[in-house]
Amino acid sequence: MNQTSLTASLPAPSAILQVLHPITWFPPMWAFGCGVVSSGAPVLEQWWLVVAGIILAGPLMCGTSQVVNDWYDRHVDAINEPDRPIPSGRIPGRWGFYLSLIWTTVSLALAYALGPWVFGIALIGMAIAWGYSAPPFRFKGNGWWGNLAAGISYEGLAWITGAAVMIGGALPGWEILTLALLYSLGAHGIMTLNDFKAIEGDTQMNVRSLPVQLGVDRAARLACLVMGLPQAIVIALLFAWDKPAHAIAVGVVLLIQIGLMIRFLGNPIERATWFSGLGVSVYVTGMMISAFAVRALV
């Protein structure tokens, strides 16, 4: 094979970047930051750990999950979004699979360098990332389990990792673990929003997303409820922890989301992307407020 043919068979850097979906890196990077803040540890004294953790949470761990998802969803994407890099051929042959393996290896190598606790969490996150999309498990084949797995990976594990990194690898306090769990459960609703744009392809490929299982209107109402209820519990906990200012701030955040939810419910299919963009931004603001609230408790 000559050099020209070899180069032609490799994916272009722009296609690789696209299949890593950089826009999806923000939630786990933000959740990692929430973990850092909630730990109460001085950031500037360990800034290199923060930078390494953000890279691990976003470009590496989340990037891996995106490549794996696109590889195993290539047949569905050929129906829903045929211009994506893998179904369009811009990532040729089995390069989607090879990239998944490369990113998995690099992610686990960095996690190992950050310590055994971080490595253990990364192993769990990587197992979820592959199990979410790949057979035989393919959690995403059922919206109940798939969305839960994604929420735990994007929010909970990243948050716990951020806290653990800053406190020397120890298990974070129960307050931190509770917030990470609640916001992970709320992210289940966020994941449901992403399913509204793929109903046709999911139906044809027997992917049992919640809009497919429950219908558009019921799935939309459930997504809103699952997003809102954990935040209401967070507000109650913040009052119980004697953090009334933070509780009120998270309450305002929730009220803003409720206003957006009302408009979303009027036309879920057309407004799911709109609500995901605005509502998620407000949602993660509440996460950081909560992280600052527990900072003084640890």
BELVEN-V611868 format. One record per residue. N is the residue number from 0. D_CENTER is the distance of its C-alpha to the mean C-alpha in Angstrom with 2 decimals. Layout:
n->N d_center->D_CENTER
n->N d_center->D_CENTER
This chain:
n->0 d_center->40.62
n->1 d_center->41.35
n->2 d_center->39.07
n->3 d_center->38.53
n->4 d_center->37.49
n->5 d_center->35.12
n->6 d_center->33.44
n->7 d_center->33.21
n->8 d_center->31.41
n->9 d_center->28.61
n->10 d_center->25.54
n->11 d_center->25.81
n->12 d_center->23.62
n->13 d_center->22.53
n->14 d_center->21.40
n->15 d_center->19.48
n->16 d_center->17.69
n->17 d_center->16.95
n->18 d_center->15.58
n->19 d_center->13.13
n->20 d_center->11.77
n->21 d_center->11.86
n->22 d_center->10.78
n->23 d_center->7.10
n->24 d_center->7.57
n->25 d_center->8.20
n->26 d_center->5.48
n->27 d_center->5.51
n->28 d_center->9.08
n->29 d_center->9.87
n->30 d_center->8.92
n->31 d_center->11.06
n->32 d_center->13.60
n->33 d_center->13.76
n->34 d_center->14.59
n->35 d_center->17.16
n->36 d_center->18.71
n->37 d_center->18.90
n->38 d_center->20.66
n->39 d_center->23.63
n->40 d_center->24.41
n->41 d_center->25.95
n->42 d_center->23.56
n->43 d_center->26.31
n->44 d_center->27.92
n->45 d_center->24.89
n->46 d_center->23.38
n->47 d_center->23.08
n->48 d_center->20.78
n->49 d_center->18.48
n->50 d_center->18.58
n->51 d_center->18.10
n->52 d_center->15.12
n->53 d_center->13.37
n->54 d_center->14.33
n->55 d_center->13.13
n->56 d_center->9.59
n->57 d_center->9.29
n->58 d_center->12.05
n->59 d_center->12.58
n->60 d_center->9.95
n->61 d_center->7.18
n->62 d_center->10.42
n->63 d_center->11.76
n->64 d_center->9.28
n->65 d_center->10.00
n->66 d_center->13.67
n->67 d_center->13.95
n->68 d_center->12.58
n->69 d_center->14.99
n->70 d_center->17.76
n->71 d_center->17.81
n->72 d_center->17.29
n->73 d_center->20.06
n->74 d_center->22.55
n->75 d_center->20.53
n->76 d_center->19.66
n->77 d_center->23.39
n->78 d_center->23.98
n->79 d_center->21.21
n->80 d_center->20.65
n->81 d_center->23.44
n->82 d_center->23.19
n->83 d_center->20.00
n->84 d_center->21.00
n->85 d_center->21.38
n->86 d_center->23.25
n->87 d_center->25.24
n->88 d_center->26.43
n->89 d_center->25.40
n->90 d_center->23.70
n->91 d_center->26.73
n->92 d_center->27.55
n->93 d_center->25.24
n->94 d_center->23.66
n->95 d_center->20.20
n->96 d_center->20.69
n->97 d_center->22.29
n->98 d_center->19.53
n->99 d_center->17.09
n->100 d_center->19.62
n->101 d_center->20.22
n->102 d_center->16.69
n->103 d_center->16.38
n->104 d_center->19.70
n->105 d_center->19.09
n->106 d_center->15.85
n->107 d_center->17.81
n->108 d_center->20.81
n->109 d_center->19.28
n->110 d_center->17.78
n->111 d_center->21.32
n->112 d_center->22.89
n->113 d_center->21.01
n->114 d_center->22.51
n->115 d_center->22.58
n->116 d_center->20.23
n->117 d_center->17.42
n->118 d_center->18.43
n->119 d_center->18.33
n->120 d_center->14.77
n->121 d_center->13.84
n->122 d_center->15.91
n->123 d_center->14.14
n->124 d_center->10.66
n->125 d_center->12.51
n->126 d_center->14.34
n->127 d_center->11.40
n->128 d_center->10.14
n->129 d_center->13.78
n->130 d_center->14.54
n->131 d_center->11.92
n->132 d_center->13.86
n->133 d_center->17.11
n->134 d_center->20.22
n->135 d_center->21.70
n->136 d_center->18.76
n->137 d_center->16.49
n->138 d_center->14.51
n->139 d_center->13.37
n->140 d_center->17.10
n->141 d_center->17.02
n->142 d_center->14.74
n->143 d_center->15.40
n->144 d_center->14.19
n->145 d_center->11.57
n->146 d_center->9.61
n->147 d_center->10.27
n->148 d_center->9.20
n->149 d_center->5.68
n->150 d_center->5.77
n->151 d_center->7.68
n->152 d_center->5.89
n->153 d_center->2.88
n->154 d_center->5.98
n->155 d_center->9.08
n->156 d_center->9.68
n->157 d_center->8.82
n->158 d_center->11.06
n->159 d_center->13.65
n->160 d_center->13.83
n->161 d_center->14.58
n->162 d_center->17.25
n->163 d_center->18.65
n->164 d_center->19.14
n->165 d_center->21.13
n->166 d_center->23.30
n->167 d_center->24.43
n->168 d_center->22.30
n->169 d_center->23.46
n->170 d_center->21.60
n->171 d_center->20.51
n->172 d_center->22.49
n->173 d_center->21.93
n->174 d_center->21.15
n->175 d_center->18.09
n->176 d_center->17.03
n->177 d_center->17.72
n->178 d_center->15.65
n->179 d_center->12.59
n->180 d_center->13.31
n->181 d_center->14.08
n->182 d_center->11.08
n->183 d_center->8.99
n->184 d_center->11.59
n->185 d_center->11.41
n->186 d_center->7.83
n->187 d_center->9.65
n->188 d_center->11.68
n->189 d_center->9.24
n->190 d_center->8.24
n->191 d_center->12.04
n->192 d_center->12.70
n->193 d_center->11.48
n->194 d_center->14.08
n->195 d_center->17.01
n->196 d_center->17.55
n->197 d_center->18.01
n->198 d_center->20.39
n->199 d_center->23.37
n->200 d_center->21.96
n->201 d_center->20.20
n->202 d_center->23.59
n->203 d_center->25.52
n->204 d_center->23.42
n->205 d_center->23.27
n->206 d_center->19.51
n->207 d_center->19.57
n->208 d_center->16.78
n->209 d_center->17.57
n->210 d_center->19.34
n->211 d_center->21.41
n->212 d_center->22.22
n->213 d_center->22.90
n->214 d_center->23.86
n->215 d_center->22.49
n->216 d_center->23.89
n->217 d_center->23.09
n->218 d_center->19.45
n->219 d_center->19.18
n->220 d_center->20.91
n->221 d_center->18.83
n->222 d_center->15.53
n->223 d_center->17.31
n->224 d_center->18.71
n->225 d_center->15.59
n->226 d_center->14.02
n->227 d_center->17.38
n->228 d_center->18.84
n->229 d_center->16.64
n->230 d_center->17.25
n->231 d_center->20.92
n->232 d_center->20.98
n->233 d_center->19.56
n->234 d_center->22.40
n->235 d_center->24.92
n->236 d_center->23.89
n->237 d_center->24.21
n->238 d_center->27.67
n->239 d_center->28.53
n->240 d_center->27.61
n->241 d_center->29.98
n->242 d_center->27.49
n->243 d_center->28.76
n->244 d_center->27.94
n->245 d_center->24.25
n->246 d_center->24.34
n->247 d_center->26.06
n->248 d_center->23.62
n->249 d_center->20.63
n->250 d_center->23.02
n->251 d_center->23.58
n->252 d_center->19.89
n->253 d_center->19.78
n->254 d_center->22.99
n->255 d_center->21.69
n->256 d_center->18.84
n->257 d_center->21.56
n->258 d_center->23.57
n->259 d_center->20.87
n->260 d_center->20.36
n->261 d_center->24.10
n->262 d_center->24.16
n->263 d_center->21.20
n->264 d_center->23.04
n->265 d_center->26.06
n->266 d_center->24.60
n->267 d_center->21.14
n->268 d_center->21.19
n->269 d_center->22.31
n->270 d_center->20.32
n->271 d_center->16.85
n->272 d_center->15.68
n->273 d_center->17.71
n->274 d_center->16.33
n->275 d_center->12.67
n->276 d_center->13.76
n->277 d_center->15.97
n->278 d_center->14.66
n->279 d_center->11.15
n->280 d_center->13.13
n->281 d_center->15.40
n->282 d_center->12.96
n->283 d_center->11.51
n->284 d_center->15.21
n->285 d_center->16.02
n->286 d_center->13.64
n->287 d_center->15.64
n->288 d_center->18.84
n->289 d_center->18.29
n->290 d_center->17.64
n->291 d_center->20.96
n->292 d_center->22.61
n->293 d_center->22.18
n->294 d_center->23.00
n->295 d_center->26.63
n->296 d_center->26.46
n->297 d_center->25.57
